[in-house]
Amino acid sequence: MPSTPTPGPRPRSGPRAPQPPAPEPRRIAIIGGGVAGLASAALLAADGHAVTVVERSQDLGGRAGRWESEGFAFDTGPSWWLMPECFEHFFALLGERLEDHLDLVRLDPGYRVLGERYPEPLDLRGGRADAIAAFEREEPGAGAALAAYLDSAREAYDLATDSFLYTTFSRVSARTVASVLPRAGTLARLLLESLHDRVARTVTDTRLRQVLGYPAVFLGATPRTAPSIYHLMSAMDLEDGVRYPLGGFSRLVQALRRLALERGVVLRTGTEVTAIRTAPRPGRVPGRRRLQVTGITVRAVPADADAPAGPEEVLPADLVVSAADLHHTETALLPAEAQTYPQPYWDRRTSGPGAVLALLGVRGGLPQLAHHTLLFTEDWDANFAHILDGPPQAPDPASLYVCRPSATDPSVAPPGHENLFVLIPVPPDAPDGTGLGRGGLDGGGDAPVEEAADRAIAQIAAWAGIEDLAARITVRRTVGPGDFARDLHSWRGNALGPAHTLRQSAFLRGSQRSRRVEGLYYAGGTTVPGVGLPMCLISAENVLKLVRGDRTDGPLPVPGT
């Protein structure tokens, strides 16, 4: 059943600044065919530009990948559909309706939580009233506390949407000042207080604290390192609920591909970018941008890994948008004099966690697991400390995330079988590249990766009461930090990008425009505004603003409104 359309982002109050005239059509090369790259391509092509997307893999999607084996179809990346209004807004910018491309269902429960010392699972159904009732059952008085928490979360969410997400940070508008100034004291506290401390002031039950603190992991941070402004995440999962696109998250990639092709975008897969080409800007150039983009250098990637790479080719371009990992873009594709973010910058940054993924096809049913199930260790401060600063091995036990999409979608597994995606947060690779290694098929990955998967399977079996889980696995593939580094050029093999700490949030996270090279822009989860599918779509919209010369805050107006 198609999802009920949700409204787009709430419009800003007051008159909007006049829009700049449409720029002259340009040749634009986009590096990376993931969600951000495809979204950027569709928006820029719809504005009249000649756009080419270059993707290293033979398949599109990037982190939002898909792997199929023996009748199972696994999403290999994003699996939570939050901020539905962001998706609706993006499609509307292209004159499209989301429900014409994707069939979304609302999950009930939104997710299930298992803990070490709790005899019964905790189901969070989504929707304000149900969430408040669930908290009250666990801890008297927690329902009222959650109500106040959600009020604050919604206010923070609206503030972020209005002033910190749909913005290029090109200037601070009077409208933004008028919006933020009355809440300056509240904003300061939200930024300076940790999410952990904000949650600790709200409830005392360990599992409820974990429910409110765990969204930090999806931001590549921890409850103690993420600012409390990120409690806005609870307005999404506990109040708005969690959705799922039937057929899997690769359906979003397919929809973006279709939208891009319909607008004339050229897609080149199996092609790697080896350099971003620049030249000195002519004449006296004030400021730092003394170079300008002239194109990219590419070469074909053979389908056979043992075959030699193809010859290099130059693709001329007036503008380049890199939706690839920002560290790789800056340190591998640009010469030193063109780098806005050289290696010393990254040496001072905090990486998000790495991940070991286990993609499991399981014989028989698994009703003990919901579509989304979180397994929380009792001492998760020690768990997170290990992920941040520990040796390159998975915590034991670990706080795990398990996705069972076959609970909702029979198309992702053969009849009588279940599809499991298990995510084990682990330390990122060390700066020298040492880490847990790579995964493989049927236990054939590097030993630390396979051992982490084995322990996770045993933990799920014990905590969820599925004694024969390991014996029922018919398909197994693991992915380790080494795979993220090899396949996605991910900095330190991490799964999400730079952590959303205070120093790496909003404008402190960076800029979507190079300070050294005119015509070079960035999109995707490793730049502004941050990680996650909605942020990738917003980053694409912000690139469109930059190319247009639009310096306004807030979502772009939908054509015809």
Buried (B, 14 or more C-beta within 10 A) or exposed (E): EEBEBBEBBEBBEEEEEEEEEEEEEBBBBBBBBBBBBBBBBBBBBBBBBBBBBBBBBEBBBBBBBBBEBEBBBBBBBBBBBBBBBBBBBBBBBBEBEBBEBBBBBBBBBBBBBBBBEBEEBBBBBBBBEBBBEBBBEBBEEBBEBBBEBBEBBBBBBBBBBBBBBBBBBBEEBEBBEEBBEEBEEBBEEBEEBBBBEBBBEBBEBBBBBBBBBBBBBBBBBBBBBBBBBBBBBBBBBBBBBBBBBBBBBBBBBBBBBBBBBEBBBBBBBBBBBEBBBBEEBEEEEEEEBBBBBBBBBBBBBEEEEEEEEBEEEEBEBBBBBBBBBBBBBBBBBBEEEBBBBBEEBBEEBBBBBBBBBBBBBBBEBBEBBBBBBBBBBBEBEEBBBBBBEBEBBBBBBBBBBBBBBBBBBEEBBBEEBBBBBBBBBBBBBEEEEEBBBBBBEEBEBBEBBBBBBBBBBEBBBBBBEBEEBBEBBBBBBBBBBBBBBEBBBBBBBBBBBBBBBBBBBBEEBBBBBBBBBBBBBBBBBBBBBBBBBBBBBBBBBBBBBBBBEBBBBBBBBBEEE
